[in-house]
Amino acid sequence: MNIYEMPELPIKDELISVLEHNQTIRIERIISTGQQSNWYDQQEHEYVVLLEGRAQLVFEDDRKVTLVKGDTLLILPHQKHRVAYTSTDPPCIWLCVFY
């Protein structure tokens, strides 16, 4: 698999591909093209690398984090957050490691 290989665009929903997983870790590639999310309250750590595009996450404490290509972010368990913005041109390619 090539991490930058794109589906035919546009896509209605985010495309989530589980690249690897076991009992302690899950690695996903997510492609977003303008989608936003509801609030997440995860039980695990999430280490995010934005490989392409631009995005903004909003946290429950009103903190906003803008990500651009190459940025990384660690989201701690139960740190409530949502995706408020994802670019369409270029689409966002996320590499997310849950542990």
Contacts in CASP RR format, 6 or more apart in sequence:
PFRMAT RR
TARGET T0000
AUTHOR 0000-0000-0000
METHOD contacts of the structure
MODEL  1
MNIYEMPELPIKDELISVLEHNQTIRIERIISTGQQSNWYDQQEHEYVVL
LEGRAQLVFEDDRKVTLVKGDTLLILPHQKHRVAYTSTDPPCIWLCVFY
1 17 0 8 1.000
1 19 0 8 1.000
3 29 0 8 1.000
3 51 0 8 1.000
3 93 0 8 1.000
3 95 0 8 1.000
4 51 0 8 1.000
4 52 0 8 1.000
4 93 0 8 1.000
6 31 0 8 1.000
6 91 0 8 1.000
7 15 0 8 1.000
7 31 0 8 1.000
9 33 0 8 1.000
9 91 0 8 1.000
10 33 0 8 1.000
10 88 0 8 1.000
11 31 0 8 1.000
11 33 0 8 1.000
13 35 0 8 1.000
14 30 0 8 1.000
14 31 0 8 1.000
14 32 0 8 1.000
14 35 0 8 1.000
15 30 0 8 1.000
15 31 0 8 1.000
16 28 0 8 1.000
16 29 0 8 1.000
16 30 0 8 1.000
17 28 0 8 1.000
17 29 0 8 1.000
17 30 0 8 1.000
18 26 0 8 1.000
18 27 0 8 1.000
18 28 0 8 1.000
19 27 0 8 1.000
19 28 0 8 1.000
19 29 0 8 1.000
20 26 0 8 1.000
20 27 0 8 1.000
21 27 0 8 1.000
24 99 0 8 1.000
25 97 0 8 1.000
25 98 0 8 1.000
25 99 0 8 1.000
26 97 0 8 1.000
26 98 0 8 1.000
26 99 0 8 1.000
27 95 0 8 1.000
27 96 0 8 1.000
27 97 0 8 1.000
27 98 0 8 1.000
28 94 0 8 1.000
28 95 0 8 1.000
28 96 0 8 1.000
28 98 0 8 1.000
29 93 0 8 1.000
29 94 0 8 1.000
29 95 0 8 1.000
29 96 0 8 1.000
30 92 0 8 1.000
30 93 0 8 1.000
30 94 0 8 1.000
30 96 0 8 1.000
31 91 0 8 1.000
31 92 0 8 1.000
31 93 0 8 1.000
31 94 0 8 1.000
32 55 0 8 1.000
32 83 0 8 1.000
32 86 0 8 1.000
32 91 0 8 1.000
32 92 0 8 1.000
32 94 0 8 1.000
33 86 0 8 1.000
33 88 0 8 1.000
33 91 0 8 1.000
33 92 0 8 1.000
34 85 0 8 1.000
34 86 0 8 1.000
34 87 0 8 1.000
34 88 0 8 1.000
34 92 0 8 1.000
35 83 0 8 1.000
35 86 0 8 1.000
36 82 0 8 1.000
36 83 0 8 1.000
36 84 0 8 1.000
36 85 0 8 1.000
36 86 0 8 1.000
37 82 0 8 1.000
37 83 0 8 1.000
38 82 0 8 1.000
39 60 0 8 1.000
39 80 0 8 1.000
39 81 0 8 1.000
39 82 0 8 1.000
40 80 0 8 1.000
40 81 0 8 1.000
40 82 0 8 1.000
41 78 0 8 1.000
41 80 0 8 1.000
42 75 0 8 1.000
42 77 0 8 1.000
42 78 0 8 1.000
42 79 0 8 1.000
42 98 0 8 1.000
43 77 0 8 1.000
43 78 0 8 1.000
44 77 0 8 1.000
44 98 0 8 1.000
44 99 0 8 1.000
45 74 0 8 1.000
45 75 0 8 1.000
45 76 0 8 1.000
45 77 0 8 1.000
45 98 0 8 1.000
45 99 0 8 1.000
46 74 0 8 1.000
46 75 0 8 1.000
46 96 0 8 1.000
46 97 0 8 1.000
46 98 0 8 1.000
47 72 0 8 1.000
47 73 0 8 1.000
47 74 0 8 1.000
47 75 0 8 1.000
47 96 0 8 1.000
47 97 0 8 1.000
47 99 0 8 1.000
48 67 0 8 1.000
48 72 0 8 1.000
48 73 0 8 1.000
48 74 0 8 1.000
48 75 0 8 1.000
48 94 0 8 1.000
48 95 0 8 1.000
48 96 0 8 1.000
48 97 0 8 1.000
49 70 0 8 1.000
49 71 0 8 1.000
49 72 0 8 1.000
49 94 0 8 1.000
49 95 0 8 1.000
49 96 0 8 1.000
50 67 0 8 1.000
50 68 0 8 1.000
50 69 0 8 1.000
50 70 0 8 1.000
50 71 0 8 1.000
50 72 0 8 1.000
50 92 0 8 1.000
50 93 0 8 1.000
50 94 0 8 1.000
51 69 0 8 1.000
51 70 0 8 1.000
51 93 0 8 1.000
51 94 0 8 1.000
51 95 0 8 1.000
52 69 0 8 1.000
52 90 0 8 1.000
52 91 0 8 1.000
52 92 0 8 1.000
52 93 0 8 1.000
53 68 0 8 1.000
53 69 0 8 1.000
53 86 0 8 1.000
53 87 0 8 1.000
53 90 0 8 1.000
53 91 0 8 1.000
53 92 0 8 1.000
53 93 0 8 1.000
54 66 0 8 1.000
54 67 0 8 1.000
54 68 0 8 1.000
54 69 0 8 1.000
54 85 0 8 1.000
54 86 0 8 1.000
54 87 0 8 1.000
54 92 0 8 1.000
55 66 0 8 1.000
55 67 0 8 1.000
55 83 0 8 1.000
55 85 0 8 1.000
55 86 0 8 1.000
55 87 0 8 1.000
55 92 0 8 1.000
55 94 0 8 1.000
56 64 0 8 1.000
56 65 0 8 1.000
56 66 0 8 1.000
56 67 0 8 1.000
56 83 0 8 1.000
56 84 0 8 1.000
56 85 0 8 1.000
57 64 0 8 1.000
57 65 0 8 1.000
57 67 0 8 1.000
57 73 0 8 1.000
57 81 0 8 1.000
57 82 0 8 1.000
57 83 0 8 1.000
57 84 0 8 1.000
58 64 0 8 1.000
58 65 0 8 1.000
58 81 0 8 1.000
58 82 0 8 1.000
58 84 0 8 1.000
59 65 0 8 1.000
59 79 0 8 1.000
59 80 0 8 1.000
59 81 0 8 1.000
60 79 0 8 1.000
60 80 0 8 1.000
60 81 0 8 1.000
64 84 0 8 1.000
65 73 0 8 1.000
67 73 0 8 1.000
75 81 0 8 1.000
86 92 0 8 1.000
END
